[in-house]
Amino acid sequence: MLSPQSTEVIRATLPVVGAAIGDITTLFYRRMFDAHPELERDLFNRGNQKQGEQQKALAGAIAAFATLQLEPDSAKVDLILSRIAHKHASLGITPDQYAIVHEHLFAAIVEILGDAVTPEVAAAWDEVYWLMAETLITMERGLYQLAGVDAGDVWRTVRISERVLQSADTVSLTLTSLDGSALPTFAPGQYLSVGVTLPDGARQIRQYSLCSIPSSADWRISVKRISGTPDGEVSNFLYNNVFEGQELSVTTPFGDLTMPDDNSPLLLASAGIGCTPMIGMLNHLVDTGADRSVSVIHADRSIADHAHRAELSTLVDQIPAATLHRWYEDLGTHLAFGSVHEGRADLQGIAVEPDTQAFLCGPMPFMLAMRASLLERDVPAQNIHYEVFGPDSWANT
């Protein structure tokens, strides 16, 4: 907890710092990358930096954490920091790197706010930063221990044993160990990081959800080719250049989008390539013979764009109490029928029990619309879970 003196300083200065936090985080990244160009080249995703999403996510996390020091809510703090800790662990972040962030973040604060940063203000925000950092370091230490690795030692080399086209823009890659031994197990819904060296020499990293059966000795991920946007560097490289027999650098699985081990009703809602963690969860439910109630919702641009379309239907058919509802913006020559609809996904006509555990993955507007509909159906906010492919800006909404 913050000291009483720092709490009052934060309370007084949060409106000013909060209003400037976007400028602060933008300057922070620029200063840090000027001093440590290897971080931008080999650790941070360049596409997210260009689009400004990483800056927004950091700004939202800092503002949310500071606010929660004034109105303590341990559950919300755990939610925000757990997601960050899992992302950090999947990148191999180590405690010493927090000092680098501290140096350049506080230099940016001083440059943006100028004389408003008195010694008292600096000390209070310094306390906020290190409280957040030490909490993350502790969480990440626990994640590394659970994974059975030293801090930051999360990378391994695997071989691609199979490459399957799942749609015109999506391929799935099955990954096996080099010596034939079983790869570490994972929880359905988790992801791993993939690191590739691009033609310009930069080593870029991106996370991909595991969509295989968790009990399998191999891992499987799906990669969607992205056209015309800067954040598709890794995915486009994998789609265009990586095939059977080649080796790939990946991490131990992490991620906190995991199903409760009970019999509560499930709602799995996805859009586009957001189907991948849901495929992993459904594979687990089929593999374990689950008979719990499961509502599966998927939205896509068209039937042709729907990756894992046939697999999704097959998995749902194997779960006795599961139903599938699909929406396509463009049905082409097909007509809407039964559980196949034209347009954007909604929950109208779908039974949602109040104790449902909902899992969402897809573009942010889709997830926010689903969340609003679920709240209207009296599903508690703590029962609504999500995964973001990229920087997590949920805290900003």
Secondary structure, 3 states (H helix, E strand, C coil): CCCHHHHHHHHHHHHHHHHHHHHHHHHHHHHHHHHCHHHHHHCCCHHHHHHCHHHHHHHHHHHHHHHHHHCCCHHHHHHHHHHHHHHHHHHCCCCCHHHHHHHHHHHHHHHHHHHHCCHHHHHHHHHHHHHHHHHHHHHHHHHHHHHCCCCCCCEEEEEEEEEEEEECCEEEEEEEECCCCCCCCCCCCCEEEEEEECCCCCEEEEEEEECCCCCCCCEEEEEECCCCCHHHHHHHHHHHHCCCCCEEEEECCECCCCCCCCCCCEEEEEEHHHHHHHHHHHHHHHHCCCCCCEEEEEEEEECCCCCCHHHHHHHHHCCCCEEEEEEEEECCCCCCECCEEECCCCCCCCCCCCCCEEEEECCHHHHHHHHHHHHHCCCCHHHEEEECCCCCCHHHC
